[in-house]
Amino acid sequence: MEKLPQPDAGHRVLALLGLGAAGGNVVAGVDGTRAFLKRQKCFAVVLANDASPRAMEKVKRLAVATGIPIVIGPSADQIGARLGRPPVMVVGVKDRALAAGILAASAPRDGT
């Protein structure tokens, strides 16, 4: 039996972000993500691979200080398109199970 090609990590993360957006479990943007990080209501952060250094620094510093994992995701254009918005550099994940799924989807696979 032939194995079907597996979607890459970027596509898996995008799919999960889309599901999270539909369920109201993500917050898009630097300010919204920082607000949820400060309130300890954020369980993971997805940064676009082309996010501006300023956006990355503002969110990364707070995420690291609060022990929240950071995933480098696809481009801001791709994330925005999946969320039905203009380009999005930062997404905060407000659901623990969704965050775990995104972390697992972004982890390297052994090719099996």
RAVENTA-V198506 format. One record per residue. N is the residue number from 0. PHI is phi as a letter, one per 40 degrees, with the letter a starting at -180 (999 if undefined). PSI is psi in degrees with one decimal (none if undefined). D_CENTER is the distance of its C-alpha to the mean C-alpha in whole Angstrom. Layout:
# RAVENTA-V198506
N/PHI/PSI/D_CENTER
N/PHI/PSI/D_CENTER
This chain:
# RAVENTA-V198506
0/999/136.8/34
1/c/140.6/31
2/c/135.2/28
3/c/147.0/25
4/c/138.9/23
5/c/139.5/20
6/c/147.8/17
7/c/170.9/15
8/d/-38.6/11
9/c/-42.2/10
10/c/-37.5/11
11/c/-43.2/11
12/c/-44.0/7
13/c/-42.5/8
14/c/-43.1/10
15/c/-37.5/9
16/c/-39.0/7
17/c/-44.3/10
18/c/-42.0/12
19/c/-39.7/10
20/c/-41.0/11
21/c/-32.4/14
22/c/2.1/15
23/g/25.9/14
24/b/11.6/11
25/b/155.4/9
26/b/129.4/10
27/c/139.9/9
28/h/157.7/11
29/c/-50.9/12
30/c/-45.2/15
31/c/-41.8/13
32/c/-43.9/11
33/c/-40.0/14
34/c/-42.3/16
35/c/-33.7/14
36/c/-43.8/14
37/c/-34.4/17
38/c/3.5/18
39/f/41.3/16
40/b/14.8/15
41/b/132.5/11
42/b/-9.8/10
43/a/156.4/7
44/b/133.4/5
45/b/120.9/3
46/b/133.9/6
47/c/144.5/8
48/c/-12.6/11
49/b/22.7/13
50/c/149.5/12
51/c/149.5/15
52/d/-36.5/17
53/c/-45.8/17
54/c/-43.5/14
55/c/-46.4/13
56/c/-43.8/16
57/c/-41.4/16
58/c/-41.4/12
59/c/-45.3/13
60/d/-45.4/16
61/c/-40.1/15
62/c/-44.6/13
63/c/-42.5/15
64/c/-30.1/18
65/b/2.0/17
66/g/24.6/15
67/c/130.8/12
68/c/148.3/10
69/b/132.7/8
70/b/131.0/6
71/c/116.4/7
72/b/-161.5/6
73/c/-171.6/9
74/c/160.6/11
75/c/-36.3/11
76/c/-45.1/13
77/c/-43.1/12
78/c/-46.6/8
79/d/-43.0/11
80/c/-40.6/14
81/c/-32.4/11
82/c/-1.0/11
83/g/35.3/15
84/b/171.5/15
85/c/176.7/16
86/d/135.5/13
87/b/120.8/10
88/c/-26.9/9
89/b/136.7/7
90/b/130.3/5
91/c/137.1/6
92/b/119.1/7
93/c/-2.6/11
94/b/128.8/12
95/c/-44.7/13
96/c/-40.0/13
97/c/-42.1/10
98/c/-43.0/8
99/c/-40.5/11
100/c/-41.2/10
101/c/-41.9/7
102/c/-41.6/9
103/c/-40.2/12
104/c/-30.4/11
105/c/-10.6/9
106/c/145.5/13
107/c/143.4/16
108/b/154.5/18
109/c/3.9/22
110/g/8.3/23
111/c/none/24
